[in-house]
Amino acid sequence: MYPDEFDYYGADSVGEALDLLDEHSGAETELLAGGHSLLPAMKTGLSSPDVLIDISDIDAMQGIEANGDTLSIGAMTNYSDLTESDAVAEHAPALADAVRQVGDVQVRNRGTIGGNLAHADPAADLPGAALASDATLVVEGPDGERSIPADDFFFGMYTTDVGPDELLTRIEIPSADGGVGAYAKKPSPSSGYAMVGVAALLDTDGDSVESVRVGANGVMDHGVRLGPVEDALAGGSLDDDAIATAASHAGDDLDTDMMMSDLQASNEFRAQLLEVYTERALTAAMDRTGGSAAAD
Amino acid sequence: MAGQLGAQAGLWESGLVRVHPTGKVTAFCGTAGHGQGHETTYAQIVSDELGIPYDDIEIVEGDTDEIPQGMGTYGSRSAAVGGSALATSSQKVVEKAKKIAAHQLEASEEDMEFENGEFAVAGAPERSMHIQDVAQQSYLAHDIPEEIEPGLEETSFYDPDNFVFPFGTHIAVVEVDPDTGEIEFENYVAVDDVGPQINPKIVEGQVHGGVAQGIGQALYEGAEYDDNAQLVTGSMQDYTVPKAEHIPEMETDSTVTPSPHNPLGVKGVGEAGTIAAPQAVVNAVTDALQPFGVDHIDMPLTSETVWRAVNDGAAADEDGADGEAVADGGEQAEGLRTSEDERSEARPEEAPRNSERRSREQSESSGSEEDSGGED
């Protein structure tokens, strides 16, 4: 199908994009990044913006930089660049594993990390990894920059803390610093989106868990931290039994009635999948520790 | 035959074989290929019959402006009926060419031998003429028998006197994860008997494609409606057509039992996989779930459907009334492998859709007879 008519503006800088947002604040305006969610929505008539502001060519929003303990990723960096980056693999292993499982090669060549997170599709693969990686999302608006922890970023389905006059410009991730990460996903057989996806970031000291963060997407209407799983594992031993026990708490803080429930999977089935895929993500991470725990 | 079975139309197919003055051939068939490789298979049939090189043969299908009347492609019938029409027309071409060759070689028609496109006088092989040269002579037409018309082309409306009955056995070996309802293929073996294979590669491809479609039906494809009768699986985002990653590696093999009912002895293959795969896969999954008291499960076997069957089955079991028992059962059965073989009797090739029910009954009874005969 053809989309409804719209006006197109290409922004060359963050400032220009913000000016365009201000100029068209009275119209229904969408920011165009990789276009892999927005354009299908427009072509199927689900979204009919009057104005498209293309931010995909803004140089300042591209690229991956490791500055000391922080990995900084431009919001318009596409998935393929992330999967090919040694810095991402080293400093943000949970995110790296999740990005590898987004869509297919064609999608990964066009889609962007910022587009994924700002769009906040509940079934997207990156919200869980952003939460597990303790990412900070940096947005820029008329009053300058502000930093939003991933924990506070996602409000609900397609809804985030980014204001209508603001732009997500980069994602900052504290280095995993030797920690390991994994993302385990149950893809929809038709769309490939996550029915359930769980990202885990682990740091171990020999047999015991020094730190652990677990985030999930596809389950609730936005990405969520799985605090009870983290609490069950933190400071304890890392083995199959500990992981199984921790995973059984995956849904403790979540209301099954509020879980996503659709043609792909009912909320009850998602609650079950959440436990299984939490266990799988943690097990995959444990297998990457390479320490004595992995030899068990 | 077709009339006795209640078909509203004949089950024939047309084939026109035209040998041009250049010796090249254009063959027209009333079927309509859509990816099955008819152009390849038909050209091989005509090449074999005429002894004219494969590269000199062009196949035309599906153009109502060019072809004679035709019935079309359905029910795995094209090779058996359309191919037989082309073979019959090719044989008529050879008969006519033989008269012209005999005339030109000043021999009697009875003394003519025909092999690999070459007409030769019996006992005097140096007196010979290739059919492509005969074609040129037929159009020059100044030295052909008086009773013969110029030109070299023939048409047949081949009307089979019976259905053909391909048969086969497909075996699916699956592993089911009771915690998630996820199904993994350990092995898939398909052995089909479709008679002589004109092009084994194409036959194998047809089996692969058919099995893929069958697995799609077994595991993924379902048209879902909401309470307002709105189709909610209206896009490829929601309706699962299986992708390459969903289809297992498969082993294929065959036996060869020619059909007595057409000149090529061929039987249909297009639907072999679609017919066998759903039963093989669903029965394998059901077999795997036996420890959970599951003896029936409706397609498509989505992860949730299987997971629910495991839980419901366990709940129905007198020992497994609660969630604890489900989990225990899950552990016992984890990694359980099972296999299920499925005999398939493919739908009769010539069966038209409007007699579908009758033809399927025919398939089951007669197919079984063929089946046991084939194993002898």
Interface residues (C-beta under 8 A of the other chain):
Chain A: T44 K186 S188 P189 S190 S191 L263 Q264 A265 S266 F269 Q272 L273 V276
Chain B: D179 T180 Y220 E224 V232 T233 S235 M236 Q237 D238 Y239 T240 V241 P242 K243 H246 T302 S303 E304 W307 R308
